[in-house]
Amino acid sequence: MVALDPPDVLAVPLAEAIAETKNVPITSDILKTARALGTCMGD
C-alpha cells in the first residue's frame, strides 16, 4: 500500500495501515465530497 506523507509517497505494509481503526465523522467534508463524486461508502 502507498501513503502520502507530504512531500513523500511511502510504501506502507498493509498490516500497519489497518492496525488501528480510523473513524471519519459522517458529516465530514471529505465524505460529502466523495459522495458528490459518486463514491459508494457502503451505507
PDB file of N, H, CA, C and O in Angstrom:
ATOM      1  N   MET A   1       0.852  -1.156   0.000  1.00  0.00           N
ATOM      2  CA  MET A   1       0.000   0.000   0.000  1.00  0.00           C
ATOM      3  C   MET A   1       0.901   1.222   0.000  1.00  0.00           C
ATOM      4  O   MET A   1       2.028   1.176   0.493  1.00  0.00           O
ATOM      5  N   VAL A   2       0.397   2.312  -0.556  1.00  0.00           N
ATOM      6  H   VAL A   2      -0.519   2.349  -0.956  1.00  0.00           H
ATOM      7  CA  VAL A   2       1.163   3.557  -0.535  1.00  0.00           C
ATOM      8  C   VAL A   2       0.437   4.602   0.298  1.00  0.00           C
ATOM      9  O   VAL A   2      -0.785   4.564   0.443  1.00  0.00           O
ATOM     10  N   ALA A   3       1.203   5.530   0.840  1.00  0.00           N
ATOM     11  H   ALA A   3       2.196   5.561   0.723  1.00  0.00           H
ATOM     12  CA  ALA A   3       0.639   6.604   1.652  1.00  0.00           C
ATOM     13  C   ALA A   3       1.317   7.911   1.290  1.00  0.00           C
ATOM     14  O   ALA A   3       2.512   7.944   0.993  1.00  0.00           O
ATOM     15  N   LEU A   4       0.550   8.981   1.317  1.00  0.00           N
ATOM     16  H   LEU A   4      -0.421   8.954   1.558  1.00  0.00           H
ATOM     17  CA  LEU A   4       1.094  10.307   1.082  1.00  0.00           C
ATOM     18  C   LEU A   4       1.467  10.912   2.424  1.00  0.00           C
ATOM     19  O   LEU A   4       0.611  11.114   3.286  1.00  0.00           O
ATOM     20  N   ASP A   5       2.742  11.198   2.593  1.00  0.00           N
ATOM     21  H   ASP A   5       3.438  11.034   1.893  1.00  0.00           H
ATOM     22  CA  ASP A   5       3.274  11.877   3.774  1.00  0.00           C
ATOM     23  C   ASP A   5       4.077  13.048   3.228  1.00  0.00           C
ATOM     24  O   ASP A   5       5.302  12.983   3.120  1.00  0.00           O
ATOM     25  N   PRO A   6       3.356  14.140   2.881  1.00  0.00           N
ATOM     26  CA  PRO A   6       3.978  15.239   2.128  1.00  0.00           C
ATOM     27  C   PRO A   6       5.357  15.623   2.652  1.00  0.00           C
ATOM     28  O   PRO A   6       5.548  15.790   3.857  1.00  0.00           O
ATOM     29  N   PRO A   7       6.292  15.759   1.762  1.00  0.00           N
ATOM     30  CA  PRO A   7       6.173  15.712   0.301  1.00  0.00           C
ATOM     31  C   PRO A   7       6.457  14.327  -0.270  1.00  0.00           C
ATOM     32  O   PRO A   7       6.667  14.195  -1.475  1.00  0.00           O
ATOM     33  N   ASP A   8       6.469  13.300   0.564  1.00  0.00           N
ATOM     34  H   ASP A   8       6.298  13.407   1.544  1.00  0.00           H
ATOM     35  CA  ASP A   8       6.858  11.957   0.128  1.00  0.00           C
ATOM     36  C   ASP A   8       5.662  11.037  -0.097  1.00  0.00           C
ATOM     37  O   ASP A   8       4.601  11.212   0.503  1.00  0.00           O
ATOM     38  N   VAL A   9       5.857  10.056  -0.970  1.00  0.00           N
ATOM     39  H   VAL A   9       6.718   9.914  -1.457  1.00  0.00           H
ATOM     40  CA  VAL A   9       4.926   8.943  -1.144  1.00  0.00           C
ATOM     41  C   VAL A   9       5.679   7.720  -0.639  1.00  0.00           C
ATOM     42  O   VAL A   9       6.747   7.385  -1.152  1.00  0.00           O
ATOM     43  N   LEU A  10       5.126   7.061   0.358  1.00  0.00           N
ATOM     44  H   LEU A  10       4.259   7.333   0.775  1.00  0.00           H
ATOM     45  CA  LEU A  10       5.818   5.970   1.039  1.00  0.00           C
ATOM     46  C   LEU A  10       5.116   4.636   0.851  1.00  0.00           C
ATOM     47  O   LEU A  10       3.894   4.581   0.707  1.00  0.00           O
ATOM     48  N   ALA A  11       5.898   3.560   0.853  1.00  0.00           N
ATOM     49  H   ALA A  11       6.890   3.605   0.970  1.00  0.00           H
ATOM     50  CA  ALA A  11       5.337   2.211   0.883  1.00  0.00           C
ATOM     51  C   ALA A  11       5.019   1.892   2.345  1.00  0.00           C
ATOM     52  O   ALA A  11       5.856   2.083   3.227  1.00  0.00           O
ATOM     53  N   VAL A  12       3.803   1.406   2.591  1.00  0.00           N
ATOM     54  H   VAL A  12       3.122   1.251   1.875  1.00  0.00           H
ATOM     55  CA  VAL A  12       3.374   1.072   3.950  1.00  0.00           C
ATOM     56  C   VAL A  12       2.827  -0.348   3.931  1.00  0.00           C
ATOM     57  O   VAL A  12       1.953  -0.658   3.122  1.00  0.00           O
ATOM     58  N   PRO A  13       3.327  -1.224   4.814  1.00  0.00           N
ATOM     59  CA  PRO A  13       2.768  -2.570   4.876  1.00  0.00           C
ATOM     60  C   PRO A  13       1.271  -2.509   5.207  1.00  0.00           C
ATOM     61  O   PRO A  13       0.854  -1.721   6.057  1.00  0.00           O
ATOM     62  N   LEU A  14       0.478  -3.327   4.545  1.00  0.00           N
ATOM     63  H   LEU A  14       0.817  -3.966   3.855  1.00  0.00           H
ATOM     64  CA  LEU A  14      -0.965  -3.319   4.756  1.00  0.00           C
ATOM     65  C   LEU A  14      -1.316  -3.558   6.226  1.00  0.00           C
ATOM     66  O   LEU A  14      -2.228  -2.921   6.752  1.00  0.00           O
ATOM     67  N   ALA A  15      -0.610  -4.457   6.883  1.00  0.00           N
ATOM     68  H   ALA A  15       0.132  -4.974   6.456  1.00  0.00           H
ATOM     69  CA  ALA A  15      -0.878  -4.741   8.301  1.00  0.00           C
ATOM     70  C   ALA A  15      -0.714  -3.482   9.153  1.00  0.00           C
ATOM     71  O   ALA A  15      -1.464  -3.273  10.106  1.00  0.00           O
ATOM     72  N   GLU A  16       0.257  -2.654   8.813  1.00  0.00           N
ATOM     73  H   GLU A  16       0.867  -2.824   8.038  1.00  0.00           H
ATOM     74  CA  GLU A  16       0.466  -1.401   9.547  1.00  0.00           C
ATOM     75  C   GLU A  16      -0.661  -0.405   9.260  1.00  0.00           C
ATOM     76  O   GLU A  16      -1.107   0.314  10.154  1.00  0.00           O
ATOM     77  N   ALA A  17      -1.112  -0.373   8.015  1.00  0.00           N
ATOM     78  H   ALA A  17      -0.750  -0.958   7.289  1.00  0.00           H
ATOM     79  CA  ALA A  17      -2.157   0.569   7.613  1.00  0.00           C
ATOM     80  C   ALA A  17      -3.495   0.273   8.294  1.00  0.00           C
ATOM     81  O   ALA A  17      -4.274   1.191   8.552  1.00  0.00           O
ATOM     82  N   ILE A  18      -3.765  -0.994   8.586  1.00  0.00           N
ATOM     83  H   ILE A  18      -3.132  -1.739   8.377  1.00  0.00           H
ATOM     84  CA  ILE A  18      -5.052  -1.366   9.189  1.00  0.00           C
ATOM     85  C   ILE A  18      -4.929  -1.731  10.665  1.00  0.00           C
ATOM     86  O   ILE A  18      -5.866  -2.279  11.245  1.00  0.00           O
ATOM     87  N   ALA A  19      -3.790  -1.436  11.276  1.00  0.00           N
ATOM     88  H   ALA A  19      -3.028  -0.991  10.805  1.00  0.00           H
ATOM     89  CA  ALA A  19      -3.540  -1.825  12.666  1.00  0.00           C
ATOM     90  C   ALA A  19      -4.515  -1.185  13.650  1.00  0.00           C
ATOM     91  O   ALA A  19      -4.834  -1.787  14.675  1.00  0.00           O
ATOM     92  N   GLU A  20      -4.989   0.013  13.359  1.00  0.00           N
ATOM     93  H   GLU A  20      -4.730   0.502  12.526  1.00  0.00           H
ATOM     94  CA  GLU A  20      -5.952   0.656  14.256  1.00  0.00           C
ATOM     95  C   GLU A  20      -7.084   1.267  13.443  1.00  0.00           C
ATOM     96  O   GLU A  20      -6.899   1.669  12.295  1.00  0.00           O
ATOM     97  N   THR A  21      -8.256   1.327  14.058  1.00  0.00           N
ATOM     98  H   THR A  21      -8.407   1.000  14.991  1.00  0.00           H
ATOM     99  CA  THR A  21      -9.427   1.892  13.400  1.00  0.00           C
ATOM    100  C   THR A  21      -9.291   3.405  13.330  1.00  0.00           C
ATOM    101  O   THR A  21      -8.952   4.062  14.315  1.00  0.00           O
ATOM    102  N   LYS A  22      -9.558   3.937  12.159  1.00  0.00           N
ATOM    103  H   LYS A  22      -9.833   3.403  11.359  1.00  0.00           H
ATOM    104  CA  LYS A  22      -9.515   5.386  11.964  1.00  0.00           C
ATOM    105  C   LYS A  22     -10.897   5.831  11.508  1.00  0.00           C
ATOM    106  O   LYS A  22     -11.267   5.622  10.352  1.00  0.00           O
ATOM    107  N   ASN A  23     -11.657   6.438  12.400  1.00  0.00           N
ATOM    108  H   ASN A  23     -11.356   6.608  13.339  1.00  0.00           H
ATOM    109  CA  ASN A  23     -13.029   6.854  12.105  1.00  0.00           C
ATOM    110  C   ASN A  23     -13.068   8.237  11.465  1.00  0.00           C
ATOM    111  O   ASN A  23     -12.292   9.126  11.816  1.00  0.00           O
ATOM    112  N   VAL A  24     -13.981   8.394  10.528  1.00  0.00           N
ATOM    113  H   VAL A  24     -14.611   7.672  10.243  1.00  0.00           H
ATOM    114  CA  VAL A  24     -14.229   9.684   9.887  1.00  0.00           C
ATOM    115  C   VAL A  24     -15.666  10.058  10.215  1.00  0.00           C
ATOM    116  O   VAL A  24     -16.578   9.269   9.969  1.00  0.00           O
ATOM    117  N   PRO A  25     -15.888  11.256  10.771  1.00  0.00           N
ATOM    118  CA  PRO A  25     -17.260  11.662  11.097  1.00  0.00           C
ATOM    119  C   PRO A  25     -18.160  11.629   9.863  1.00  0.00           C
ATOM    120  O   PRO A  25     -17.737  12.007   8.770  1.00  0.00           O
ATOM    121  N   ILE A  26     -19.392  11.180  10.041  1.00  0.00           N
ATOM    122  H   ILE A  26     -19.735  10.874  10.929  1.00  0.00           H
ATOM    123  CA  ILE A  26     -20.345  11.042   8.940  1.00  0.00           C
ATOM    124  C   ILE A  26     -20.631  12.389   8.272  1.00  0.00           C
ATOM    125  O   ILE A  26     -21.050  12.427   7.115  1.00  0.00           O
ATOM    126  N   THR A  27     -20.410  13.483   8.985  1.00  0.00           N
ATOM    127  H   THR A  27     -20.070  13.452   9.924  1.00  0.00           H
ATOM    128  CA  THR A  27     -20.649  14.822   8.433  1.00  0.00           C
ATOM    129  C   THR A  27     -19.384  15.449   7.849  1.00  0.00           C
ATOM    130  O   THR A  27     -19.376  16.631   7.505  1.00  0.00           O
ATOM    131  N   SER A  28     -18.332  14.667   7.740  1.00  0.00           N
ATOM    132  H   SER A  28     -18.339  13.707   8.020  1.00  0.00           H
ATOM    133  CA  SER A  28     -17.047  15.158   7.243  1.00  0.00           C
ATOM    134  C   SER A  28     -17.148  15.695   5.814  1.00  0.00           C
ATOM    135  O   SER A  28     -17.836  15.120   4.972  1.00  0.00           O
ATOM    136  N   ASP A  29     -16.455  16.800   5.554  1.00  0.00           N
ATOM    137  H   ASP A  29     -15.895  17.268   6.239  1.00  0.00           H
ATOM    138  CA  ASP A  29     -16.402  17.347   4.194  1.00  0.00           C
ATOM    139  C   ASP A  29     -15.792  16.345   3.216  1.00  0.00           C
ATOM    140  O   ASP A  29     -16.154  16.320   2.040  1.00  0.00           O
ATOM    141  N   ILE A  30     -14.869  15.524   3.703  1.00  0.00           N
ATOM    142  H   ILE A  30     -14.575  15.544   4.658  1.00  0.00           H
ATOM    143  CA  ILE A  30     -14.248  14.508   2.845  1.00  0.00           C
ATOM    144  C   ILE A  30     -15.308  13.522   2.355  1.00  0.00           C
ATOM    145  O   ILE A  30     -15.337  13.185   1.172  1.00  0.00           O
ATOM    146  N   LEU A  31     -16.178  13.058   3.256  1.00  0.00           N
ATOM    147  H   LEU A  31     -16.154  13.332   4.217  1.00  0.00           H
ATOM    148  CA  LEU A  31     -17.237  12.130   2.857  1.00  0.00           C
ATOM    149  C   LEU A  31     -18.258  12.801   1.953  1.00  0.00           C
ATOM    150  O   LEU A  31     -18.724  12.201   0.985  1.00  0.00           O
ATOM    151  N   LYS A  32     -18.605  14.039   2.265  1.00  0.00           N
ATOM    152  H   LYS A  32     -18.226  14.526   3.052  1.00  0.00           H
ATOM    153  CA  LYS A  32     -19.558  14.766   1.417  1.00  0.00           C
ATOM    154  C   LYS A  32     -19.023  14.904  -0.004  1.00  0.00           C
ATOM    155  O   LYS A  32     -19.762  14.718  -0.970  1.00  0.00           O
ATOM    156  N   THR A  33     -17.749  15.228  -0.128  1.00  0.00           N
ATOM    157  H   THR A  33     -17.148  15.379   0.657  1.00  0.00           H
ATOM    158  CA  THR A  33     -17.136  15.372  -1.449  1.00  0.00           C
ATOM    159  C   THR A  33     -17.091  14.037  -2.175  1.00  0.00           C
ATOM    160  O   THR A  33     -17.409  13.968  -3.363  1.00  0.00           O
ATOM    161  N   ALA A  34     -16.701  12.976  -1.476  1.00  0.00           N
ATOM    162  H   ALA A  34     -16.443  13.033  -0.511  1.00  0.00           H
ATOM    163  CA  ALA A  34     -16.632  11.652  -2.097  1.00  0.00           C
ATOM    164  C   ALA A  34     -18.000  11.216  -2.604  1.00  0.00           C
ATOM    165  O   ALA A  34     -18.114  10.688  -3.710  1.00  0.00           O
ATOM    166  N   ARG A  35     -19.035  11.433  -1.805  1.00  0.00           N
ATOM    167  H   ARG A  35     -18.942  11.862  -0.907  1.00  0.00           H
ATOM    168  CA  ARG A  35     -20.393  11.069  -2.232  1.00  0.00           C
ATOM    169  C   ARG A  35     -20.839  11.911  -3.423  1.00  0.00           C
ATOM    170  O   ARG A  35     -21.490  11.400  -4.334  1.00  0.00           O
ATOM    171  N   ALA A  36     -20.494  13.196  -3.422  1.00  0.00           N
ATOM    172  H   ALA A  36     -19.965  13.611  -2.682  1.00  0.00           H
ATOM    173  CA  ALA A  36     -20.858  14.077  -4.542  1.00  0.00           C
ATOM    174  C   ALA A  36     -20.189  13.626  -5.837  1.00  0.00           C
ATOM    175  O   ALA A  36     -20.708  13.865  -6.927  1.00  0.00           O
ATOM    176  N   LEU A  37     -19.037  12.974  -5.712  1.00  0.00           N
ATOM    177  H   LEU A  37     -18.616  12.780  -4.826  1.00  0.00           H
ATOM    178  CA  LEU A  37     -18.324  12.460  -6.882  1.00  0.00           C
ATOM    179  C   LEU A  37     -18.809  11.072  -7.292  1.00  0.00           C
ATOM    180  O   LEU A  37     -18.354  10.522  -8.294  1.00  0.00           O
ATOM    181  N   GLY A  38     -19.742  10.504  -6.507  1.00  0.00           N
ATOM    182  H   GLY A  38     -20.112  10.951  -5.692  1.00  0.00           H
ATOM    183  CA  GLY A  38     -20.314   9.207  -6.847  1.00  0.00           C
ATOM    184  C   GLY A  38     -19.653   8.020  -6.180  1.00  0.00           C
ATOM    185  O   GLY A  38     -19.903   6.879  -6.570  1.00  0.00           O
ATOM    186  N   THR A  39     -18.810   8.261  -5.178  1.00  0.00           N
ATOM    187  H   THR A  39     -18.606   9.187  -4.862  1.00  0.00           H
ATOM    188  CA  THR A  39     -18.145   7.173  -4.472  1.00  0.00           C
ATOM    189  C   THR A  39     -19.121   6.512  -3.507  1.00  0.00           C
ATOM    190  O   THR A  39     -19.774   7.200  -2.722  1.00  0.00           O
ATOM    191  N   CYS A  40     -19.229   5.188  -3.555  1.00  0.00           N
ATOM    192  H   CYS A  40     -18.699   4.629  -4.193  1.00  0.00           H
ATOM    193  CA  CYS A  40     -20.109   4.445  -2.659  1.00  0.00           C
ATOM    194  C   CYS A  40     -19.367   4.145  -1.359  1.00  0.00           C
ATOM    195  O   CYS A  40     -18.252   3.624  -1.378  1.00  0.00           O
ATOM    196  N   MET A  41     -19.988   4.474  -0.241  1.00  0.00           N
ATOM    197  H   MET A  41     -20.894   4.897  -0.225  1.00  0.00           H
ATOM    198  CA  MET A  41     -19.377   4.239   1.067  1.00  0.00           C
ATOM    199  C   MET A  41     -19.942   2.992   1.748  1.00  0.00           C
ATOM    200  O   MET A  41     -19.572   2.688   2.882  1.00  0.00           O
ATOM    201  N   GLY A  42     -20.818   2.281   1.079  1.00  0.00           N
ATOM    202  H   GLY A  42     -21.118   2.528   0.157  1.00  0.00           H
ATOM    203  CA  GLY A  42     -21.351   1.044   1.622  1.00  0.00           C
ATOM    204  C   GLY A  42     -22.470   1.231   2.632  1.00  0.00           C
ATOM    205  O   GLY A  42     -22.803   0.305   3.371  1.00  0.00           O
ATOM    206  N   ASP A  43     -23.052   2.419   2.668  1.00  0.00           N
ATOM    207  H   ASP A  43     -22.782   3.171   2.067  1.00  0.00           H
ATOM    208  CA  ASP A  43     -24.151   2.622   3.613  1.00  0.00           C
ATOM    209  C   ASP A  43     -25.459   2.914   2.905  1.00  0.00           C
ATOM    210  O   ASP A  43     -26.484   3.110   3.557  1.00  0.00           O
TER     211      ASP A  43
END
